[in-house]
Amino acid sequence: MLLALDVGNTHILGGVFDGEKLILRFRYATYQLGTADQFGIFLRNILQTNGLASDKVKAVAVCSVVPSCNYTIRHAITQYFKTADLFNLQAGVKTGLNIKYKNPAEVGADRIANAIGAVRAFPNRNIIIIDAGTATTFCAIRKNKDYLGGVILAGVRLSMEALKSNTAKLMEVDIEVPSTYLGKTTREGIQRGLYFGHLGALREIVAGLKKELFTDEQVMIIGTGGFSQLFRDENIFDSILPDLVLQGLKVAYEYSLESTVKGEHLAKKSKSGK
């Protein structure tokens, strides 16, 4: 089995693959990470609760956008999954993508995992990925696997927290789909601003990327991330793949295995002189 962990600013999204099948999916609040022992015990417990033996985990694949968590997570895995391979998706790792960023190392590991997963799910397609999480990110990929870049803006919840934290009288609200544009209370006004403001940003940025990068070409718009479901009925997405980052991590790990096997083969061939 493969244990995949996507370490985000709000949640750690985890998944367990048995072959090609995702058999378990779970979330853990990032701010509750605690010590390596606490997180390692949590991972073992969540597996056991779902009838999975931790010693069956042969590899753990990780992508992280929270550097302060990396040591704790790495230590938890090495201590509680001693026989498992540890794979970190980071700059320099084989991905199958042609990264066209000015500085490829700046691209978040979660965005790369999303892109790998999207290319595997929809080969030979132009793709725009919208990951609606703590931040809302857009990634543009050409059908030849060129990762062109993207856009980053504050996510829905982050925007709400900014209003709450930086104003005297505005409050936290439930994030939901409003039935009208007009709000008749402060709470309703915030809800409508968050939803329709974000919706307008999604439509504008998608339209701009299509015009700028994919003129007269078909483009697949993929939604992922916790808030993508909020906009599922707005005719923005061609497909919503909630587990895209986990699927991408799995593919990236498979690439790493292929590279290792190929490298060992070349080393043996060189040593034998054949």
N, C-alpha and C positions, 0 to 999 in steps of 0.2 A: 504494500500500500504506500501511497504518497500522501504526505501531509503538506498542504499548501497554506501559507500565512501571508496575508496582505496587511501590513502594518500602516494604518492610516492615522490621521490626527485625532479622529473621534473614536473609531472602532478598529479592532483587529478582526478582519474577516478571515475565517479559517474554513478549510474544506479537506475532505479525505477522498482520494481517488483509489478505487480498486480496479486496476486496468484503466479502461476508458471511462468508466462510470463514476460520477460524483455521488458517493453514498452518504456523505454527511456534510452539513454546512452549519457553521455557528459563528457567533459574534462575541467579542469580549471588549469591554470598555478600555480604551488605551490608557486613560488616566488611572485606572485601577491595576495597572500592570504589576506593581509591587516588586518583589524580589524574584530572582531566577527560580528559587524553590517554589514560590507561590504560583508562578506561571507554569512551571513544569508540572506541578501537581494538578493544576487546573486542566492542562492538556491531557494528562493521563486519565483524570476523572471523567472528562467529557467523552473520551473514547470508551471507557469502561461502561459509562451510563448508556451508551448506544450499542453495547454489545461488541465492541471492537477491542482487540488486544493490542496494547502499545508495542509489543515486540514484533508485531506484524508490519509495523511502519519501517520500510526499508530506506526511505529518503524523506527529507524535509526541505521544501523549497520556500524561500522567503523573499518578498520584496518589501521595502520599507521607505517611507518618506519622513520618518521620525528618528533622526540620528541618535537622540538621547535614549531610545529604547533598544538600540541594536545590540549592545553588549549584553544586556539582561536576557534578551531573547536567544541570542547565540549561546550563552552560558546555560540557559534552561534546556535547550535542545541537546547540547553535548552531555549534560548531566543525566537527563531523563530519557533520552533516546540514543544511548551510547553506540549502538550498532548501525544507526541510520546515517546515510550520507547527508551532509548539509550543503545546500546550494543557495547562494545569494545572487539574485538578479541585480546586477550593477553595471556600471560603465566598463566596457571592454569584453563583456560576456557575449558569446555568439547568440544572435537573436533572429537571424534570417531577414532583418530589415536593413535598409540603407538609410542611416540617420543623417538627415540634411540640416540639422540644427547647426548654428554657428559654433556652439560648444556642446557637443553631444553629451558630455558628462552632466549637463544641467537638466536633461530630461528626466523627470521623475520615474522611478522604477515602476510605479503603478501604471503610469501612462504607457510605458514600453510593454508591460504585461498585457494591458488592454489591446494594444496594437497587434501584438503577436497573436492573441486569441482571435481578434477580428479577422486578420488575414487568413488564419487557419479555417475559420468558420465560413468566410466568403472570399475564396481565392479569386484572383484576377478581377477584382472589383475596386473601383475608387470608393474610398470609405471616409466618412466623418464620424468620429466617436464622440459622444457627449457623456461624460461621467459626472453625474450630479450628486456630489457628496458634500464634504465640508467646504471645499472649493468646487466650482463647476468648471471642468476643463473640456476643451475641444481639441481633438487631434485629427489631422488630415493626412491620409495615406493614399498614394497613387496605386494603381493596379499593378505596377512593376515593383511594389514593396518599398518605394521611397517614402520615408516618414518625413513629411515636409515641415511640420511644426504645429502650432496651434494657438489657442487663446485660453486665458485663465481669468476667472472672475469669482468674486465671493459667492458662496453657495447660499441657498435659501435660509438655512438656520443661522449661518454666520452673519447674514445681513440683519436678521431679526435680533441677534445678540448685540450687534453694533448699535442698533436703535435703542435697545434697552439700556446698554451700558453708557451711552453718550448723551442721553436725554434725561430730563428730570421727571417727566410724567408719562413717558411711553413704556408699555409693559410687554412682557413675553406673551405670545399668543399661540394657539394651536395652528399648525401649518396644514391647511386643507384647501380643497378646491371651492372657491366662492361661487354662489349662485347668481350674483349680480356684480357689476363693476362698482356700483355706488355703495359705500359703507356709511351706515347711519350712527355708528358709535366709533370711538377711538380704536377699540379692538378690531372692529370690522374694517376700518380704514387701513390698519396695519396689515391685516390678512390680505386684503385686496392689493395693496401696494407690493407686498412680497410676491404674491402669486403672479399677478399680471405684469409686474416689472420684470420678473425673471422670464416669464413667457415671451415678452417682447424682446428681451435680450437673446433668448434662444433663437427665435425666428430671424432676427436681424443678423446675427453672426453666421448662422447657417447659410442664409441667402448671400451674404458677403463672401464667404469662403467658396461657395459654389461658383459665383461669378468670377472671382479672382483666380481660382485654381483649376476649375473643372468646366470651363465654358463649353456648352453643347455636349457634355458627357454625362452619362448616368452616374449618380452617386448614391451609395448606400449610407443611410443615416442610422447609426446604432446608438441606442441609449443603454446606459448602465449606471450603477450607483444607486444609493438608497432613495433619492428623490426623483429618479427617472419615472417611477410609477405615477407620481403626482401629475405628470403631463402626458400620460399615455393616450388620452383621448383628444389630444390637440393636433393630431396629424403632423407631428414633427418627425417621429421615428418610423423607420421601416421595420425595425426589429428592436426589442428590448431584451438584453441578455444580462440578467442580474449576476451571473457567475463568470462574467467575461474575464475578470482579472485572475481568477483561480484557474480557468482554462488556459490563459496565457502563461501563467507560471508553470503549469504542467508541461506545455509545449517547450518552454525555455529550458526546463530541466532535461527534457528529452534531447534537445539540441546539444546540451552540455555532455550528455552521455555519448552521443554520436562523435563529438569532438574528441573526447577522451579515448574512445575505442580507436578512432582514426589515428590519433597521435601515438598510441601504443603500437599500432600496426606499423606505422612509418618508422618508429624507433627500432622495432625488431628487424624490419627490412634493412635499415641502415647498418645495424649491428652485424647482420649476417652477410652484408655485402652484396645482397641480391636486389 
